[in-house]
């Protein structure tokens, strides 16, 4: 697995099922996504949450960059890693 592991904090969209004229807009709803950064292009971060045995991926979230507050690559010291 050569892709970096990232933490992306982004403003989620929301849905009003029955909007009555008195409902206030909600404040920013910040979502945090962790995963393998598969690709970053001009408009999206493409983050996979699962790596399959054949080096493919699933559960890929495509996060629009315009909604991103931060994207941070995560790292751990070698002695903190565990294998099972």
C-alpha positions in Angstrom: 0.0 0.0 0.0 1.9 3.0 -1.2 -0.8 5.7 -0.9 -0.6 8.2 1.9 -3.1 7.9 4.7 -4.9 11.3 5.2 -7.4 13.0 7.4 -9.7 15.3 5.4 -12.0 17.8 7.3 -14.8 19.1 5.1 -18.1 20.9 5.1 -20.9 18.4 4.4 -24.0 19.1 2.4 -27.3 18.6 4.1 -30.9 17.9 3.2 -34.1 19.5 4.5 -37.0 17.1 4.0 -39.7 19.5 4.8 -38.4 23.1 4.8 -40.9 25.5 6.5 -40.0 29.1 6.1 -39.0 29.3 9.8 -36.1 26.9 9.8 -32.7 28.5 10.2 -29.7 27.3 8.2 -27.5 25.1 10.3 -23.9 26.1 11.0 -21.1 24.4 9.2 -21.3 20.6 9.7 -17.7 19.5 9.6 -17.1 15.8 8.7 -13.7 14.1 9.1 -12.8 11.3 6.7 -9.7 9.1 7.1 -8.3 6.9 4.3 -5.8 6.2 1.5 -5.4 9.2 -0.8 -5.8 7.5 -4.2 -5.8 10.7 -6.2 -6.1 14.4 -6.0 -7.2 16.3 -9.1 -8.3 19.9 -9.7 -11.8 19.4 -8.1 -11.7 16.3 -5.8 -9.8 14.3 -3.2 -10.4 10.6 -3.9 -10.2 8.7 -0.6 -10.5 4.9 -0.2 -11.4 3.4 3.2 -10.6 -0.2 2.2 -7.6 -1.8 0.4 -8.4 -5.2 -1.1 -5.9 -8.2 -1.4 -5.5 -7.7 -5.1 -4.3 -4.0 -4.6 -7.7 -2.6 -5.6 -9.8 -0.4 -3.4 -13.4 0.0 -2.4 -15.6 2.4 -0.4 -14.1 5.4 -2.2 -15.3 8.9 -1.2 -14.9 11.7 -3.6 -14.7 15.0 -1.7 -15.1 18.3 -3.6 -12.1 20.5 -2.8 -14.3 23.6 -2.5 -15.7 22.1 0.7 -12.4 21.1 2.3 -11.2 22.8 5.4 -8.0 20.8 5.6 -6.2 17.7 4.2 -3.5 16.3 6.5 -1.2 13.4 5.7 -0.9 11.2 8.8 2.2 9.4 9.9 3.3 7.3 12.8 6.7 6.6 14.2 8.1 3.2 13.1 8.1 1.9 16.7 4.4 2.7 17.1 3.3 0.5 14.2 1.8 -2.9 15.0 1.2 -5.9 12.8 -1.1 -8.9 13.5 
